[in-house]
Structure formats: structure tokens, C-alpha cells
Amino acid sequence: MKRIIFKLLLSTLALSGGLSLYAQPATAPAEDRITEITSDKLFFDYEAKKAIFTGNVVVTDPDLQLNADKLVVTMTAQDEIDKLEAEGSVEVKMEGLHSRSGKAIYTISNGKVVLTDRPQVSREGSVLQADKVIYWRLENRMETEGKTRVIMFSEDKK
């Protein structure tokens, strides 16, 4: 199975500095701020500034880990990542959160992560399920829409 490594394309698009999926300035040295996307297949539309990754998609970034069946990366006019749209068996790990959903959209500029299609978010042993989960990363807050269920586990103290 052929794996496509997106490092060369990202480094070409990000000549102006470190590329990160985080909206705030990077605090780590540039060599530690590498985003790598691998997949079975890549289609890049230079005019539309979109990259479409399909099959066994893995995003590894200092700020998050994402796995999905498909990922659409939209770039800005300045060739920076603007939005990630993941579909199919989406799993995201970041900042102590672990989520699973059918679809996830992450907008870099405002740090907004929207999970739909049976989303489930786990944190410190508790589980949140809803029709739609919105995580505001820069504000460290979460909200839900539709039917919501929270399962909280407590430690037995003996």
C-alpha cells in the first residue's frame, strides 16, 4: 500500500515560517512545529487551494493527532492551513480530549472544532455524547446541540 507523505507540499506552502494547526503563535522551536499528513491517496487542487486525502489518513501535529477515512485541507490565500474537514471514523486527540465521530471540522483561525455524526468526547474518565459537539479551543469551552448525555465516573475512596 502506497503511503503519500505531505511534508514536501506543506513545507513548500509554508516557506514563511512554522506551520501549525494552532491559531496562536508557536512557542516550540520551528523544528518541533512540524505537521505531517499521511494517506493512501492525495489530490491537490492548486487553484482551489484544497488538498483531499483519502484512505488511512493520519495527521500528526504538536497540538493534535487525527485519524480519518478522508480529510479535506483548505488553504488561505497566504498558503496557510485554514480548515480541516475529516470524515469517516474520525478520531481526534488533543489537550486531554479524545473524541470519536463520523465528521469533524476544525477552523484554525478561531480554534473551533465541530463534531457531528454520533460524536463522543472523553476527558478524564467522563464521556460526553450529543447530536453535535462544539469545542472552542482558544477559549477552552465546549457546548452541545441536540440530545446530550454525560457519563461521569467517580473514584472509589477507601
Stockholm file with secondary structure:
# STOCKHOLM 1.0

chainA/1-158         MKRIIFKLLLSTLALSGGLSLYAQPATAPAEDRITEITSDKLFFDYEAKKAIFTGNVVVTDPDLQLNADKLVVTMTAQDEIDKLEAEGSVEVKMEGLHSRSGKAIYTISNGKVVLTDRPQVSREGSVLQADKVIYWRLENRMETEGKTRVIMFSEDKK
#=GR chainA/1-158 SS CCCEECHHHHHHHTTTSCCCSCSSCCCSCGGGCCCEEEESEEEEETTTTEEEEEEEEEEEETTEEEEEEEEEEEECTTSCEEEEEEEEEEEEEETTEEEEEEEEEEETTTTEEEEESSCEEEETTEEEEEEEEEEETTTTEEEEEEEEEEECCCCCCC
#=GC SS_cons         CCCEECHHHHHHHTTTSCCCSCSSCCCSCGGGCCCEEEESEEEEETTTTEEEEEEEEEEEETTEEEEEEEEEEEECTTSCEEEEEEEEEEEEEETTEEEEEEEEEEETTTTEEEEESSCEEEETTEEEEEEEEEEETTTTEEEEEEEEEEECCCCCCC
//
